[in-house]
Amino acid sequence: MSKSINIKLRVWRQASPKAKGAFENYELNNVPTDSSFLEMIDMLNEQLIAERKEPVTFDHDCREGICGMCSLYINGHPHGPDQEVTTCQLHMRKFHDGETITIEPWRSRAFPVIKDLMVDRQAYDKIMQAGGYVSVNTGGVPDANAIPIAKPIADEAMDAASCIGCGACAAACKNGSAMLFVAAKVSQLALLPQGKIEAAKRAKAMVAKMDELGFGNCTNTGACAAECPKSVSLTHIARLNREYLCAKFKD
């Protein structure tokens, strides 16, 4: 049988990108512990609408931990206190009756706030457009399947490809670095034969775009991997560094 808790919320409210934001306090009663964190925000918005107040703007789409849009900073952690989950997979059973929960948008210069808890994450899309793809002709599906790839390499490529581009790594990093995201996207292609042809161009282009967009430098604190909802490994950053240095030496 589901339990219910009463909670207090400190929610960041900001009317527009250039408006001055501030925390507002709310109380929410009888929240089922089996409900997800986003369902709890839905409950808050229903309460605010009933009180003829402006509902809280937040981002979401699949609510299945796939899209990464539910990017919230909860009690000092990207996606909240639970490990290896996105915000939509976080449940209210992780919180206690009477607890105060602080909810903020991503704090990164490259992710400007649009409104309230919604941020503009187009920076990651621009990094992908700079080189996170394969444009060479790899043939049809039978030809691609005929290329022998060792299972450990395929598994590592899949680990890198599990990155959903949510932005938790940049939000967790004290420097606002996007290295884990870029490394994952470079690594998933660098490990496979189909990605070798454009490897040098890809590494240089994506790192250059990351720097251009205002992301900070990586100092290997490991906060990005610790907060990543998909547990993307720091080893991919090492591979990105090797790919980048090799590309520079070729120049």
C-alpha positions as CSV (number, residue, x, y, z in Angstrom):
1,M,0.0,0.0,0.0
2,S,1.4,3.4,-1.1
3,K,2.3,5.9,1.7
4,S,1.9,9.6,1.4
5,I,4.2,12.4,2.6
6,N,4.0,16.1,3.1
7,I,6.9,18.1,1.7
8,K,8.2,21.7,1.3
9,L,9.6,22.9,-2.0
10,R,12.1,25.6,-2.8
11,V,11.7,26.1,-6.5
12,W,13.7,28.4,-8.8
13,R,11.3,30.8,-10.6
14,Q,12.6,32.9,-13.5
15,A,10.2,34.6,-15.9
16,S,12.5,34.9,-18.8
17,P,16.2,34.4,-19.8
18,K,17.1,38.0,-18.8
19,A,14.8,38.3,-15.8
20,K,16.2,38.1,-12.3
21,G,15.2,34.8,-10.7
22,A,14.6,33.7,-7.1
23,F,13.5,30.8,-5.1
24,E,9.8,30.5,-4.1
25,N,8.5,28.3,-1.3
26,Y,5.6,25.9,-1.6
27,E,4.0,23.2,0.5
28,L,2.6,20.1,-1.0
29,N,0.6,17.5,1.1
30,N,-0.4,13.9,0.6
31,V,2.2,13.1,-2.1
32,P,2.2,9.4,-2.8
33,T,5.7,7.9,-2.3
34,D,5.2,5.7,-5.4
35,S,4.8,8.8,-7.7
36,S,7.7,10.0,-9.7
37,F,9.4,13.3,-9.1
38,L,7.9,14.8,-12.3
39,E,4.4,13.6,-11.2
40,M,5.0,15.4,-8.0
41,I,5.7,18.6,-10.0
42,D,2.5,17.9,-11.9
43,M,0.7,17.9,-8.6
44,L,2.3,21.2,-7.6
45,N,1.2,22.8,-10.9
46,E,-2.3,21.5,-10.4
47,Q,-2.3,23.1,-7.0
48,L,-0.9,26.4,-8.4
49,I,-3.5,26.5,-11.2
50,A,-6.3,25.9,-8.7
51,E,-4.9,28.9,-6.7
52,R,-4.9,30.9,-10.0
53,K,-1.1,31.2,-9.9
54,E,1.5,30.7,-12.6
55,P,2.5,27.0,-12.9
56,V,6.2,26.0,-12.8
57,T,7.7,25.6,-16.2
58,F,9.9,22.4,-16.5
59,D,11.1,20.2,-19.4
60,H,10.1,16.6,-20.0
61,D,9.2,14.3,-22.8
62,C,9.5,10.5,-22.7
63,R,9.5,10.1,-18.8
64,E,11.3,6.8,-19.4
65,G,14.9,7.8,-18.8
66,I,15.7,7.9,-22.5
67,C,15.5,11.6,-23.8
68,G,17.3,13.4,-20.9
69,M,15.1,16.4,-21.1
70,C,14.0,16.2,-17.4
71,S,17.2,18.0,-16.4
72,L,16.7,19.3,-12.8
73,Y,19.2,20.0,-10.0
74,I,17.6,18.5,-6.9
75,N,19.1,19.0,-3.4
76,G,22.5,19.7,-4.9
77,H,22.6,16.8,-7.3
78,P,21.8,16.6,-11.1
79,H,18.7,14.4,-11.4
80,G,18.5,14.1,-7.6
81,P,20.0,12.0,-4.8
82,D,19.4,8.6,-6.5
83,Q,22.1,7.0,-8.6
84,E,22.0,6.0,-12.3
85,V,18.5,7.5,-12.9
86,T,17.2,10.5,-14.6
87,T,14.8,12.9,-12.9
88,C,11.7,11.2,-14.4
89,Q,12.9,7.9,-12.9
90,L,13.4,9.4,-9.4
91,H,10.6,8.5,-7.0
92,M,9.2,10.3,-4.0
93,R,10.1,7.3,-1.8
94,K,13.6,8.7,-1.7
95,F,12.4,11.7,0.3
96,H,11.1,11.9,3.9
97,D,8.0,13.3,5.4
98,G,8.4,17.0,6.1
99,E,11.6,17.3,4.1
100,T,12.4,20.5,2.2
101,I,13.4,19.8,-1.4
102,T,15.3,22.4,-3.4
103,I,14.8,22.3,-7.2
104,E,16.9,24.3,-9.6
105,P,17.7,24.3,-13.4
106,W,21.1,23.3,-14.7
107,R,23.7,25.8,-13.6
108,S,26.0,26.2,-16.7
109,R,26.8,29.2,-18.8
110,A,26.3,27.2,-21.9
111,F,22.8,26.2,-20.8
112,P,21.0,29.5,-20.3
113,V,17.6,29.4,-18.5
114,I,14.6,29.8,-20.7
115,K,12.0,30.0,-17.9
116,D,11.9,28.6,-14.4
117,L,13.4,25.1,-14.5
118,M,13.7,24.9,-18.3
119,V,17.1,25.5,-19.9
120,D,18.3,25.8,-23.5
121,R,20.5,22.7,-24.2
122,Q,21.0,23.5,-27.9
123,A,24.8,23.7,-27.2
124,Y,24.9,19.9,-27.2
125,D,23.1,19.7,-30.5
126,K,25.6,22.1,-32.0
127,I,28.5,20.0,-30.8
128,M,26.9,16.9,-32.4
129,Q,26.4,18.9,-35.6
130,A,30.1,19.8,-35.6
131,G,31.2,16.2,-36.0
132,G,29.2,13.6,-34.0
133,Y,28.2,11.6,-37.1
134,V,29.5,9.4,-39.9
135,S,29.1,10.8,-43.4
136,V,31.0,8.2,-45.3
137,N,29.3,5.5,-47.3
138,T,29.3,2.4,-45.1
139,G,27.3,0.2,-47.4
140,G,24.1,-1.6,-46.7
141,V,23.2,-3.5,-43.5
142,P,24.6,-6.9,-44.7
143,D,28.0,-5.2,-45.5
144,A,28.1,-3.5,-42.1
145,N,27.3,-6.7,-40.3
146,A,30.1,-8.5,-42.1
147,I,32.7,-6.3,-40.5
148,P,34.2,-8.3,-37.6
149,I,34.2,-6.3,-34.3
150,A,35.4,-7.9,-31.1
151,K,32.8,-8.1,-28.4
152,P,34.8,-6.1,-25.8
153,I,35.2,-3.2,-28.3
154,A,31.5,-3.4,-29.3
155,D,30.5,-3.4,-25.6
156,E,32.7,-0.3,-24.9
157,A,31.2,1.5,-27.9
158,M,27.7,0.7,-26.6
159,D,28.7,2.1,-23.2
160,A,29.7,5.4,-24.8
161,A,26.5,5.4,-27.0
162,S,24.3,5.1,-23.9
163,C,24.9,8.8,-23.2
164,I,21.6,10.6,-23.6
165,G,23.0,14.1,-23.7
166,C,21.0,15.3,-20.7
167,G,23.7,17.8,-19.6
168,A,24.2,16.4,-16.0
169,C,27.9,16.1,-16.6
170,A,28.3,19.8,-17.4
171,A,25.9,20.8,-14.6
172,A,27.9,18.7,-12.0
173,C,31.3,19.9,-13.1
174,K,32.7,22.8,-11.1
175,N,34.1,24.1,-14.4
176,G,31.0,23.5,-16.5
177,S,32.9,21.2,-18.8
178,A,31.2,19.1,-21.4
179,M,34.1,16.7,-21.8
180,L,32.3,13.6,-20.8
181,F,29.5,14.2,-23.3
182,V,31.9,15.0,-26.1
183,A,34.1,12.1,-25.1
184,A,31.2,9.6,-25.2
185,K,30.1,10.8,-28.6
186,V,33.6,10.7,-30.0
187,S,34.4,7.4,-28.4
188,Q,31.3,5.6,-29.7
189,L,32.5,6.3,-33.3
190,A,36.3,6.1,-32.7
191,L,36.0,2.5,-31.5
192,L,34.2,1.3,-34.7
193,P,35.6,0.8,-38.2
194,Q,32.9,3.0,-39.7
195,G,34.1,6.0,-37.6
196,K,37.8,5.7,-38.4
197,I,37.8,7.6,-41.7
198,E,36.7,10.9,-40.1
199,A,38.2,10.4,-36.7
200,A,40.8,13.2,-36.8
201,K,38.3,15.8,-38.2
202,R,35.7,14.7,-35.7
203,A,37.8,15.1,-32.6
204,K,39.1,18.5,-33.6
205,A,35.7,19.9,-34.7
206,M,33.8,18.8,-31.6
207,V,36.4,20.0,-29.1
208,A,36.6,23.3,-31.0
209,K,32.8,23.7,-30.9
210,M,32.7,22.8,-27.2
211,D,35.2,25.6,-26.5
212,E,33.4,28.1,-28.7
213,L,30.1,27.5,-26.9
214,G,31.6,28.5,-23.5
215,F,32.0,25.1,-21.7
216,G,34.9,25.0,-19.2
217,N,38.0,22.9,-19.1
218,C,38.2,19.4,-17.7
219,T,40.2,19.0,-14.5
220,N,39.4,15.3,-13.9
221,T,37.5,15.7,-10.7
222,G,35.2,12.9,-11.7
223,A,31.9,14.6,-10.7
224,C,30.6,14.2,-14.3
225,A,30.8,10.4,-14.2
226,A,29.6,10.2,-10.6
227,E,26.4,12.1,-11.5
228,C,25.9,10.6,-15.0
229,P,22.5,8.8,-15.1
230,K,23.9,6.3,-17.6
231,S,27.2,5.7,-15.8
232,V,29.3,6.7,-18.8
233,S,32.9,6.0,-17.8
234,L,35.8,8.5,-17.4
235,T,37.9,6.3,-19.6
236,H,36.2,7.8,-22.6
237,I,37.7,11.2,-21.8
238,A,41.1,9.6,-22.0
239,R,40.2,8.2,-25.4
240,L,39.0,11.7,-26.5
241,N,42.4,13.2,-25.4
242,R,44.3,10.6,-27.4
243,E,42.1,11.1,-30.5
244,Y,42.6,14.8,-30.3
245,L,46.4,14.7,-29.8
246,C,46.7,12.2,-32.7
247,A,44.7,14.6,-34.9
248,K,46.9,17.5,-33.9
249,F,50.1,15.5,-34.6
250,K,48.8,14.6,-38.1
251,D,48.3,18.3,-38.8
